[in-house]
Amino acid sequence: MKKSFRFYLALWGAKIGTLLLKIFRRNATFFPGKFALKVCPDFIGRIQKPKTMIAVTGTNGKTTVCNMIEDVLKDNKYDFIDNKYGSNIDAGVATTLISGVSFMGKSKKDLAILEVDERSAPKIYPYLTPTYLVCTNLFRDSLMRNAHTEFISGILTKYIPKDTILILNGDDLIVSNLAPENKRMYFGIDRLDTDTEECENISRDIIACPKCDTKLVYDYVRYNHIGKAHCPKCDFKSPEIDYLATKLDLENMKMTLKIGEREEEYDLISDNIINIYNIISVITVLKQLGLSKEQINESLKKLKIVDTRYTEETVNGVKIITHLAKGINPIACSRVFDYTRKYKGNKAVFLIVDDLHEAVKGSENTSWQYDTDYEFLNDESIKQIIIAGARYLDGLVRLEMAGVNKEKIVYERDELSALDKLKLEGIDTVFILHDLYSMELKDAAKNKVEVMIKNLDKKEK
């Protein structure tokens, strides 16, 4: 697209607005792009872009994947633009592109890393063609925004540009069939000892063959619809994996990755299966950019999952783990609940997952809680569950439906007051499972638990 007068008016206004916001110490991560799109609706199509653009989308993991890609690239002295501190919808992407051009609209960087919301595909991809597009997974999410996975996968297939090379989770039967005409490569994990023949989750987002509607046969299930499957009547099946983790050594935090005929060993920064998938997708992207195994692995060793997603520390012999559980997202919550129950030792769980917050403009219905595997919290190793917040009574009902003994449950509206009832005797780990919009509360709860552990230690002495 040619640059029109309207385009330059939008660009210059956005540039000046960015400067003013910075002078007043305000974040210029959304408004410049929103202004530019208001003045010039096809602004993203007209602005000059970096030669190589990596986009990352999917229900869960896109922020983590982007952060890891960016951190490895920075460690290897790459120069790029990204929307790490901004929005992943059209206005945020526009703001990022504005930051990467001169006052006359000439691109100053050769590389961009962009997190892209799945629902924003119709507003972004008609104007921007990623060189590579990573899709981490597609699961049921907020009913108000995302309806069903078929709806989201349909949007992506319709709007993903034909020239974009796809990097897809091959263990996700929905993701692996996105935009079938596009060139693609798959990442995944070989069969694990913990995989099962039957799904133990409440929800599975693909059961019937999308070609002939026959019930799919799963060779093995990892969780929900993640695994390996085939149709007994037609040729539909899980794809062959290009970047395949053939061995996970979680004791030594190592992973063997098979790429074609060769094998490479990488360090793991997390033992959570979700994050292992994220790491493999990151390696796949970095390989396409030409980084060597040594460059990638040396940088991976320096990384950790961002504090908004996961933290771990030990106070007087008791571990405190904070873990994002992402309310309104049943699969994300279920994976965290599963990780919690399988974590070694005796646990106490502080659960603050609500759908009542300003970020989503109030509450939607609570049906997502009934797609979430609260049954995973009904485990002998979990000695106490404290549930608090605006939806604490809904959570209580769901826990009781999951068979959790009510004597184990503390339920109270005020979050920090509820923590006063935490029982630390015999507990090896305290899990604080929080929402995306509860960061300050998560930090306050963590600090309070630290004090309680220290005070308990003093009493015992």
Secondary structure, DSSP 8 states (H G I E B T S, - for coil): ----HHHHHHHHHHHHHHHHHHHTT---SSHHHHHHHHH-TTHHHHS---SEEEEEE-SSSHHHHHHHHHHHHHHTT---EE-TTS-SSHHHHHHHHHHTB-TTS-B--SEEEEE--GGGHHHHTTT---SEEEE-------HHHH--HHHHHHHHHHHS-TT-EEEEETTBTTGGGSSTTS-EEEEEE---TT-BSS--SS--S--B-TTT--B-EEEEEEETTEEEEE-SSSS-B----SEEEEEEETTTTEEEEEETTEEEEEE-S---HHHHHHHHHHHHHHHHTT--HHHHHHHHTT----TTTEEEEEETTEEEEEEE--TT-HHHHHHHHHHHHHSSS-EEEEEE--S-BGGGTB---GGGGGTS-GGGG--TTEEEEEEESTTHHHHHHHHHHTT--GGGEEEESSHHHHGGG---TT-SEEEEEE-TT-HHHHHHHHHHHHHHHHHHHHHH-
